[in-house]
């Protein structure tokens, strides 16, 4: 189902860029410097939580339902737009797909975007689009591009010096396409200290900030010192720049400080009252939302919680789409709604931006978009006889949904529109990833002209610094 040549080519090129940051003759790492004047913006947000639906969340099956066609043997594929009935939300005239009622009840606290348009990146590969979504740059690049969380960590720093400014929850790198996922979970040229603090499983979160089982604190301290010595004396010391070494050393020191701090309890979900814990406990993603809420209380700057990308699992529905989405909705509906309610009740939502998004959407018939169709990756029969063929199994890039809450985002608002008939593409107010990023940066007070000199050229938060905040999404 996947184009292996493209996958390997992407991996080879992005890995080569990653190695370049650690090799001799990589001058940008030692010459990192801010260039040009930076805009001074009044911020409306201090923290961002990204809730990422990895794998391609179909808009017509979630936040933008179309005509419902129930399953019957012998039905025609091209007549199916939505496989779930629609249910009303708290917003007049706005419906969600069945199974997302809890989120629908809190939409008076945020904005529904129904017009996200993903990029044309050739053959559709999830990790290429995820790289683009998280960095705003199309892969491959000649330098290692920072993740959006790393830009925020670099520009704004920590609100609590003990808590890592960028925390990533829920993604393992031992699954399929793990190396490609690593390619954008990086601070790139900004330095290791701004990279993600990784929590693959929130239920074991505290283990991520403790020495391995059986290792004493004293032994851990000794290993930490040995690692510092290796940085100085090894090939890293011989070839790596002073900037690289100092950044890596600072990242190690930060992890060590966290290990010995009271704030480490924020990662231990056993500390949460049972009644609250149970509201979030739908699995790894739900517990990730709970950990995110606890980390906001401790002053985290950027937190990413993902349903996790693993090929052909989760939202990556190449078959059994309807059945699989029933399960995915059970995982996300209650935790997302509870997170927004808890933040709002505590007063934290006002300065915390929460984004719910996916790399692209899905459709039963269209692979790609009208006018830029790519090779089909799924065989869809003209007549559906089996339940496994009932669902949105092809990748669709010309329309998609996002949710945004807090941090200066309008409440009770709807932005954009897609067509009611196939292809259900964006027909009003298209928004692309550079605008999404710059809207977030604008709310945080980070100007569009923010850049660093890399290989004797400015490198911006969005390509060429041209990303523009969509002010219609923001209050005032």
Residue pairs with C-beta under 8 A, 6 or more apart in sequence:
1 312
1 318
1 377
1 378
2 125
2 311
2 377
3 123
3 125
3 375
6 122
6 123
6 125
6 128
7 125
7 127
7 177
7 180
10 125
10 127
10 128
10 139
10 140
10 180
11 179
11 180
11 183
13 139
13 140
14 131
14 139
14 140
14 141
14 180
14 183
15 179
15 183
16 140
17 140
17 141
17 142
17 143
17 144
17 183
18 144
18 182
18 183
18 186
20 26
20 142
20 143
20 144
21 29
21 143
21 144
21 188
21 189
21 244
22 236
22 239
22 240
22 244
23 239
24 239
26 241
27 455
28 143
28 189
28 453
28 454
28 455
29 189
29 240
29 241
29 243
29 244
30 241
30 242
30 243
30 244
31 453
31 454
32 189
32 190
32 191
32 243
32 452
32 453
32 454
33 452
33 453
34 451
34 452
34 453
35 451
35 452
35 453
35 458
36 449
36 451
36 458
37 449
38 447
38 449
38 450
39 447
39 448
39 449
39 450
40 445
40 447
41 442
41 445
41 446
41 447
42 445
43 443
43 444
43 445
44 351
44 407
44 408
44 443
44 474
44 475
45 351
45 352
45 353
45 406
45 407
45 408
45 440
45 443
45 444
46 156
46 159
46 301
46 351
46 352
46 407
46 444
47 159
47 296
47 300
47 301
47 302
47 303
47 348
47 351
47 352
47 353
47 407
48 149
48 152
48 301
48 302
48 303
48 352
48 353
48 354
48 355
48 407
48 440
48 444
49 292
49 296
49 303
49 304
49 305
49 339
49 352
49 353
49 354
49 355
50 148
50 149
50 302
50 303
50 304
50 305
50 355
50 357
51 289
51 305
51 306
51 332
51 336
51 339
51 354
51 355
51 356
51 357
52 304
52 305
52 306
52 307
52 357
52 358
53 306
53 307
53 315
53 328
53 332
53 356
53 357
53 358
54 126
54 130
54 171
54 306
54 307
54 308
54 309
54 314
54 315
54 316
54 358
54 359
55 126
55 307
55 309
55 313
55 314
55 315
55 316
55 317
55 358
55 359
56 126
56 315
56 316
56 317
56 358
56 359
56 360
56 361
56 362
56 395
57 315
57 358
57 361
57 362
57 400
57 401
58 317
58 321
58 325
58 361
58 362
58 363
58 392
58 396
59 114
59 361
59 399
59 400
59 401
59 418
59 424
60 66
60 81
60 82
60 97
60 361
60 363
60 392
60 424
61 82
61 83
61 84
61 97
61 321
61 325
61 362
61 391
61 392
62 96
62 97
62 100
62 325
62 329
62 401
63 96
63 97
63 100
63 112
63 114
63 401
63 403
64 114
64 399
64 401
64 418
64 424
65 82
65 84
65 85
65 86
65 95
65 96
65 97
66 81
66 82
66 420
66 421
66 424
67 81
67 82
67 420
68 81
68 82
68 83
68 84
68 85
68 86
69 75
69 79
69 80
69 81
69 82
69 83
70 83
71 83
71 322
71 384
71 387
71 390
73 384
73 385
74 383
74 384
74 385
75 383
75 384
76 382
76 383
76 384
77 364
77 365
77 380
77 381
77 382
77 383
77 384
77 389
78 364
78 365
78 382
78 422
80 364
80 384
80 390
81 364
81 421
81 422
81 424
82 97
83 321
83 322
83 325
83 390
83 391
83 392
84 97
84 98
84 99
84 322
84 325
85 97
85 98
86 95
86 96
86 97
86 98
87 95
87 96
87 97
87 98
87 100
87 101
87 104
88 94
88 95
88 104
89 95
89 96
89 104
89 105
89 107
90 104
90 105
90 106
90 107
90 108
90 412
91 107
91 108
91 112
91 412
91 414
94 107
94 112
94 414
95 104
96 103
96 104
97 329
99 325
99 326
99 329
99 330
99 333
100 329
100 332
100 333
101 333
102 333
102 334
102 336
102 337
102 338
103 332
103 333
103 336
103 337
103 403
105 337
106 337
106 340
106 341
106 344
106 405
107 403
107 412
108 411
108 412
109 340
109 344
109 349
109 405
109 406
109 411
109 412
110 340
110 354
110 403
110 404
110 405
110 406
110 409
110 410
110 411
110 412
110 413
111 403
111 404
111 405
111 409
111 410
111 411
111 413
111 414
111 415
111 473
112 401
112 402
112 403
112 413
112 414
112 415
113 401
113 402
113 403
113 404
113 415
113 416
113 431
113 473
114 399
114 401
114 414
114 415
114 416
114 417
114 418
114 426
115 399
115 400
115 415
115 416
115 417
115 418
115 426
115 428
115 429
115 430
115 431
116 357
116 361
116 399
116 400
116 401
116 402
116 416
116 426
116 431
116 432
116 436
117 397
117 398
117 399
117 400
117 426
117 430
117 431
117 432
118 129
118 132
118 133
118 359
118 360
118 361
118 397
118 398
118 400
118 432
118 433
119 129
119 132
119 138
119 397
119 432
119 433
120 368
120 369
120 372
120 397
121 128
121 129
121 132
121 138
121 139
122 374
123 374
123 375
124 360
124 367
124 368
124 374
124 377
124 395
124 397
126 177
126 309
126 311
126 316
126 359
127 177
127 180
127 181
127 183
127 309
128 138
128 139
128 180
129 359
129 360
130 181
130 184
130 309
130 359
131 137
131 138
131 139
131 180
131 183
131 184
132 138
132 139
132 359
132 433
133 357
133 359
133 433
134 147
134 148
134 184
134 185
135 145
135 146
135 147
135 148
135 184
136 148
136 433
136 434
136 437
136 461
136 462
136 463
136 467
137 145
137 463
139 183
139 184
142 455
143 188
143 189
143 454
143 455
143 459
144 183
144 186
144 188
144 189
145 184
145 186
145 188
146 154
146 186
146 187
146 188
146 189
146 190
146 194
147 166
147 184
147 185
147 186
147 187
147 188
147 195
147 196
148 302
148 437
148 440
149 165
149 166
149 168
149 196
149 302
149 304
150 166
150 186
150 187
150 188
150 190
150 194
150 195
150 196
151 190
151 441
151 446
151 450
151 461
152 165
152 166
152 301
152 302
152 441
152 444
152 446
153 165
153 166
153 187
153 190
153 194
153 301
153 302
154 187
154 190
154 191
154 194
155 444
155 446
155 450
156 165
156 301
156 444
156 445
156 446
157 165
157 301
158 164
158 165
158 299
158 301
159 165
159 299
159 300
159 301
160 263
160 298
160 299
160 300
161 257
162 257
162 258
162 261
162 263
162 298
163 258
163 263
163 266
163 295
163 298
163 299
163 300
164 196
164 197
164 254
164 255
164 258
164 300
165 194
165 300
165 301
165 302
166 187
166 194
166 195
166 196
166 197
166 301
166 302
166 304
167 196
167 197
167 199
167 295
167 300
167 302
167 303
167 304
168 185
168 196
168 197
168 198
168 199
168 303
168 304
168 306
169 199
169 202
169 205
169 288
169 291
169 292
169 303
169 304
169 305
169 306
170 199
170 200
170 201
170 202
170 284
170 285
170 288
170 305
170 306
170 307
170 308
171 181
171 185
171 198
171 200
171 306
171 308
171 309
172 178
172 200
172 201
172 308
172 310
173 179
173 181
173 182
173 185
173 200
175 308
175 309
175 310
175 311
176 310
176 311
177 309
177 311
181 309
185 195
185 196
185 198
186 195
186 196
187 193
187 194
187 195
187 196
189 452
189 454
189 459
190 452
191 243
191 244
191 246
191 247
191 248
191 250
191 251
192 244
192 247
192 248
192 250
192 251
193 247
193 248
193 250
193 251
193 254
194 247
195 251
196 304
197 208
197 255
198 208
199 205
199 208
199 267
199 288
199 291
200 208
201 284
202 269
202 284
202 287
202 288
202 290
202 291
203 269
203 284
203 287
205 267
205 268
205 269
205 291
206 264
206 265
206 267
206 268
206 270
208 267
209 255
209 258
209 259
209 264
209 267
210 259
210 264
211 217
211 219
211 220
211 259
215 223
217 260
220 259
221 256
224 252
224 256
227 252
228 249
228 252
230 236
230 237
231 237
231 240
231 245
231 248
231 249
232 245
236 244
236 245
236 248
237 245
258 264
263 298
265 271
266 291
266 294
266 295
266 297
266 298
267 291
267 294
267 295
269 277
269 287
269 290
269 291
269 294
272 290
272 294
276 290
277 290
279 334
279 335
279 338
280 286
280 287
280 289
280 290
280 334
280 335
280 338
280 339
281 287
281 290
282 330
282 331
282 332
282 334
282 335
283 331
284 308
285 305
285 306
285 307
285 308
285 331
285 332
285 335
286 331
286 332
286 334
286 335
288 305
288 306
288 335
289 305
289 335
289 336
289 338
289 339
290 335
290 339
291 305
292 300
292 303
292 305
292 339
293 339
293 342
293 343
295 303
296 303
296 343
296 348
296 352
297 346
297 348
307 314
307 315
307 328
307 331
307 332
308 314
309 316
310 316
312 318
314 324
314 328
315 328
315 358
317 324
317 325
317 362
317 391
317 392
317 393
318 377
318 378
318 393
319 378
319 388
319 389
319 391
319 393
320 387
320 388
320 391
321 362
321 390
321 391
321 392
321 393
322 387
322 390
322 391
323 387
323 388
323 391
324 391
325 391
336 356
339 354
340 349
340 354
340 405
340 406
343 349
343 352
343 354
343 405
343 406
344 406
349 405
349 406
349 407
350 406
350 407
351 406
351 407
352 406
352 407
353 404
353 405
353 406
353 407
353 408
353 409
353 440
353 443
353 444
354 403
354 404
354 405
354 406
354 407
355 402
355 403
355 404
355 436
355 440
356 402
356 403
356 404
357 402
357 403
357 436
358 400
360 395
360 396
360 397
360 400
361 392
361 395
361 396
361 397
361 399
361 400
361 401
362 392
362 393
362 394
362 395
362 396
363 392
363 394
363 395
363 396
363 422
363 423
363 424
364 380
364 391
364 392
364 393
364 394
365 380
365 394
365 422
366 373
366 394
366 396
366 398
366 422
366 423
367 373
367 374
367 375
367 376
367 377
367 378
367 394
367 395
367 396
368 374
368 395
368 396
368 397
368 398
369 396
369 397
369 398
369 423
369 425
370 398
370 423
370 425
372 397
374 395
376 394
377 394
377 395
378 393
378 394
380 389
380 393
380 394
381 389
384 390
396 423
396 424
398 423
398 425
398 426
399 418
399 419
399 423
399 424
399 425
399 426
402 436
404 473
407 443
407 444
408 443
408 474
408 475
408 476
409 443
409 473
409 474
409 475
410 473
410 474
410 475
411 475
413 473
415 429
415 431
415 470
415 472
415 473
416 426
416 428
416 429
416 430
416 431
417 426
417 427
417 428
417 429
418 424
418 425
418 426
418 427
419 425
419 427
429 472
431 470
434 462
434 463
434 466
434 467
434 468
435 467
435 468
435 469
435 470
436 470
437 461
437 462
437 467
438 448
438 461
438 462
438 467
438 468
438 469
439 469
439 470
439 473
439 474
441 447
441 448
441 450
441 461
441 467
441 469
442 448
442 469
442 474
443 469
443 474
446 461
448 460
448 461
448 462
448 465
448 466
448 467
448 468
448 469
449 460
449 465
450 460
450 461
450 465
451 458
451 459
451 460
451 461
451 465
452 458
452 459
453 459
458 465
460 467
461 467
